[in-house]
Every structure is written in structure tokens, then in C-alpha cells.
């Protein structure tokens, strides 16, 4: 649970916020004096605090002075200032001093909870960036995967991948969702002269335009609300290496223009800055959209399309290379039996026949999810058709549905969330959007139901 420290000299406000935030799933510590808050944060032992919610006017220590000391000692800790209508100027000054945001009393609980959730989303992205930088410092992508195939159709794709990897040309990878576009991009990087440099991957469809621009190009402190420190972007992180942009067809025209500049001029400007930086990046882009149609409709820049599409690699869907279903299924079976410490001999003939006859609309990603689910549910040493939610097992006749055991609403919710997570490859932001709930609520449900 996220932890919030609240500092206000009004005992009634402290009681109200303590009760409200604990009921909303937060851990809360309250302080009536600024000196007590500073003492708690500066104590020798480990202190877990995700957000500070602080009044701008306190009797013992000036709120702005508390803010300055917090920012100097813990620059990554977001502080939200609470202010009355008569102290708006103090709130503006607090933003200049490094506060994440301010909120004016009296405020509706929905507004406060919305601000807190926005802060936590920002911290999550910052944490993911930090993890990415650590992976890059170790020398490349954390997704070291193996190419598994048997079909002549995919052999042609693989041979072309190795052939173009040796060049420095930008590559466009086309194919349906789940066909393995990121795996191909990683193979291109791993077999290129840039193999010893960073491989950076970003799903462009998972972020809003503002967040996408900041993630790609970085930002300077004060560029926008919540920009409390300078932040490097992924273009800079990928300098000397490869930047893989998945779902490039979903990028806005403004970001398209900036990407074109990086490709043409080999430089970029961070959000909120006026200084350009030089970079050397190879671009590999992927999409499941018809980009030629997007260009014709004016939704995608023609000049950027040709800059990215120097060489095209088109991935066939799994239903067009059925020879690969069995080796892929056995490959995933080996991975998940080892991961879950279970002993399964293999897949029985009827289950394999069911998989071979199924069209796999989710492609290789769906096959992996099906095998993972089967390993979890298996009670014998073999994968049987009953464990596969595909083919005849996917839709049950009405009569069978009427005879199905009645279950609690909570169990129906758990199964639905599990199914959505499986179909999105456990992509939490996309799953939350499909389910119509916040990312924070989804994280709570995952923990509550023990999903993984």
C-alpha cells in the first residue's frame, strides 16, 4: 500500500484526512508540526513514504521552509501543498520551490484522491525508468528470448532478420498483435554492430501524448506540473544502440515531427529545454496498422514513414504457420513447468490436435498464455484438452451453461480480470483501460486475488 505523510496544525483536518485516505487504501502517518515531519523523515532508520501532503502555513516552522528542506534532502519525494484561498501566492511559490502540486481548501475528496493517484502514476513511471536504466547499464534488453520455429514461412522471416541486422538501416516490422515483433527487434539488435550498446523498447500506444513525449525526449525540471527533477528520455538512453517503438501508428503528429528530427538531424530537444543534444540511434518500429492507409488519410507523416520503412519485415500470423504451434507449445511448457516447479511429461494427442485446429487470434502471445494457464491448473503430468480454453472448450452450449455451478460475484470478477490480463499479456495499463478501472484499483485486485 502507498504511504502518505500528512502535516497540518488543525487536528480536525488531520482526523478527516487520516480516515479518508485509510479507507481509500493508503497507509497514513499524521504530524501536527513541521518539525515533527522533518524529524521523522530524517530519522536514522528506513522510512517508507510515497507522498507528503503538507499545509503551507504552520505555526512552528514556515511551510515553504519545510518544503525546501524536504526537497534538498529527498528531491524525489513528491510534496503536495494544501492551501487556503488567501494563500494562493504561497502555493505558487511552493511550486517554484519544487512542490509537485497544490490543492485549495476546502477540497472535495474526489479531487484529492485524483491528485494522489496522478502522483503515484508519475512515481511508477519514474521507477520503471530507473529499472530500465539499470538494465541498460548491464548491457541490453532484459528480454533474452529464443527463436522457436519449424515452418519454412518463418525461416524466411528469420533469415531476412539476420541479413538486415548487419546493416544500420531503420526497420519497419509489420504484423498482428502477438506475432513476436519485439522478439524480432531484439534479434536485429543482438546481431548488429550495436549489440553491445543499449536496446530500448517502448509501447507507444500505452501512454498519453504528453507522457510519450516526456518518455522519449526527457524533460527538464519545471517543464510541467510534477517535473520535479531533470529526466533523461529513452532516445538519450538508446544513444549508440537501438530504439524499438512498438505501435508506431498510434503516435500523434506532434511527436511524429520530433521523431523525424531525431532521424534526420541526429539530435533532439528535451521537453521544456531550448538546448539540443546529439544522439546516434537506430530505429526499429512496429505496427499492426496499415501505415500506407494512415499516410493516405493524413494521420501519419509520409516523410517519417519512408525514413522508418527503409526495410520491411512482415510477420505471418500463427494460423499461417501451424507447423510452429507444437514446438512453441513445448517451448512454453518447458519454461512454465520450470518456473512453477511442476513436473509435466508433455501434451497429450487430443490437446495438441485442439491447438493445431485453433486459429489463434492472439497469435504466439495467446498460445503462451494458454500454456501458462494449463500448467497452473494441471493436476496430472499431462496437458489435456480440458485445460485449454480454446476450440470446443471456449464456448459452452446454453444447456451446459444452465447446469454450470453457481459462483459468487467475487469469483466472476476474479476470472474476468484474469482473462483480460491474459489477453493483454499482463499489460496492466491496457488491462485497466479495458476493465474501466484505475491502474491503482487493478493493482489492488491483483494482490487481493493472488493473480500473477
Secondary structure, DSSP 8 states (H G I E B T S, - for coil): --EEEEE-S-HHHHHHHHHHHHHTT-EEEEESSHHHHHHHHTSSS----SEEEEES--SSS-HHHHHHHHHHH-TTSEEEEEE-GGGHHHHHHHHHTT-SEEEESS--HHHHHHHHHHHHHHHHHHHHHHHHHHHHHTSS-S---------HHHHHHHHHHHHHHTS---EEEE--TTS-HHHHHHHHHHTSTTTTS-EEEEEGGGS-HHHHHHHHH-B-TTSSTT--S-B--HHHHTTTSEEEEETGGG--HHHHHHHHHHHHHSEEE-BT---EEE---EEEEEESS-HHHHHHTTSS-HHHHHHH-SEEEE---GGG-THHHHHHHHHHHHHHHHHTT----EE-HHHHHHHHHS--TTHHHHHHHHHHHHHHH--SSEE-GGG--SGGGTS--HHHHHHS----HHHHHHHHHHHHHHHTTS-HHHHHHHHTS-HHHHHHHHHHHT--
